Amino acid sequence: MKKIYLYLICLFAFLLSANMTLQAITSDKLKVKNDSSSIYNGLKFRSIGPALMSGRISDIIIHPNNENIWYVTAGSGGVWRTENAGTTWKSVFDSEGTFSIGCITMDPQNTNILWVGTGENVGGRHVAYGDGIYKSEDGGKTWKNMGLKKSEHISKIVIHPTNSNIIWVASQGPLWSKGGERGIYKSIDGGKNWKRTLGDNKWVGATDLLIDFRNPSVLYAATWQRHRTVAGYMGGGPGTGIYKSTDGGEKWNCLTKGLPNSNMGKIGLAMSYQNADIIYAAIELNRRTGGVFKSIDQGASWQKMSDAVAGGTGPHYYQELFTSPHNFDELYLVDNYMQVSFDGGKTFSRMNENEKHVDNHAIAFKKNDPNYLLIGCDGGLYETFDKTKNWKFIDNLPITQFYKIAVDDALPFYNVYGGTQDNNTQGGPSRTDNIHGIRNSDWFVVLGGDGHQPATEPGNPNIVYAQWQRGNLNRHDRITGENVNIKPQPAYGEKYERYNWDSPILVSPHNSTRLYFASQRVWKSEDRGDSWTPISNDLTNNISRVSTSFFGS
């Protein structure tokens, strides 16, 4: 019996010791996992560029009291501040919850107070969403999220000219789904609480907002009903319209006299600096038609001035309207190629864009210089000192939007390739032995257009695959500079191939000359794309995209 007791005591002691050891091991593992000094802490991001083509700008502020200070927001690059008119920049939004910015506004009573609306303000397939509205009280050094976290896309913020606690926000709301926080929101306590006063909780948001500088109780708003799916895009509906409030945005009246009776798409609004009774509206109509309308009686009635409408990839991507603070009836309609009117919208001409990237989105003016414009486009910032005759490119803003990237195995430093939004497929070194670091001149263009997914050949860094939208695949030779179009084509008698905006490519890790590419079916090549064989049937539902569901029906 004593032997049994002794055995049980020893067994209990062993199990207790093993359990304590296991707890200690588990505790050590948890410590390693949560230890900020672990080896993973050494993996830090560093910028390698590029800035040679910059990236998509969404909004601009020139400081009213010091025109060397600018704030610039990017569709997928945060918020940037310069104190020397673009000579150097500081990114001031890196620590926040999103990199996609729709707009920025400065408090007219305190220029250190900035408000930022996150989530880009266009309807493109490549836009990112945001997480609400932010406020800074120290010129952008620190930020605080002030709510509207389900808005996803904020296009305009207006601050009361004499009461900083009153703020209005135009929120487009989610692009790919219904619901969220969309419409016109108002706060009377500095952003602590918000109330929706226009729009709904399903599909109708707001895309523009104006305040009468003579009477802050008078506001104008443009609502926007739109919906994007994987299959297509519906850019308008019965919920789109122009509204006016005379009680500080509490109640709204729909303006209709002289405006189109049909469904409308994206609307841009602008007010004359010289006469606040005059309101302009750029309105998208059916099938990318539209027009510019003018009211001379505070929106009570409207007259169509012309058929001008933004084009390019569609009005959803542009359509903002700006008036000159210097010249009456001078309008700028942002577009693929900017449209300018000097007669209140009766006639428009294309702005000179030689030596300038197109696809315009934002404009800023200087108070006392009618010949100066600062314009933001898909290719970054450009300024003109002679009323658009000549342009100066700001070539040090590294905000290029990359769809996807690939790396090669070049020595001593591998190269990074990226397909970019409207800025080609670019390549550049991961490191350099130059004392100045990686510069714009180290980067190079592989192929034009929207870049999308690139690929490289294992073991041969001289072969790069790049494409522009809708499957236009090319093979690039780094030694000769030659580009060969290798897009798979249907056989005689077959229907055309249906390629995605961003088509997938895969290089086999087992056979470096073997490629896989996809349209509505999967293709295979054994000779770097010189010939192709389909290896699947149509993998889609093969239905017309216009027959798919929009707005939930």
Secondary structure, 3 states (H helix, E strand, C coil): CHHHHHHHHHHHHHHHHHHHHHHHHHHHHHHHHHCCCCHHHHCCCCCCCCCCCCCCEEEEEECCCCCCCEEEEECCCEEEEECCCCCCCEECCCCCCCCCEEEEEECCCCCCCEEEEECCCCCCCCCCCCCCEEEECCCCCCCEECCCCCCCCEEEEEECCCCCCCEEEEECCCCCCCCCCCEEEEECCCCCCCEEEECCCCCEEEEEEEECCCCCCCEEEEEEECEECCCCEECCECCCEEEEECCCCCCCEEECCCCCCCCECCEEEEECCCCCCCEEEEEECHHHCEEEEEECCCCCCCEEEECCCCCCCCHHHCCCEEECCCCCCCEEECCCCCEEECCCCCCCEECCCCCCCCCEEEEEEECCEEEEEEEEECCEEEEECCCCCCCEECCCCCCCCEEEEEECCCCCCCEEEEEECCCEEEEEECCCCCCCCCCHHHCEEEECCECCCCEEECCEEEEEEEEECCCEEEEEECCCCCEEECCCCCCCCCCCCCCCCCCCEEECCCCCCCEEEECCCEEEECCCCCCCEECCCCCCCCCCHHHCCCCCC
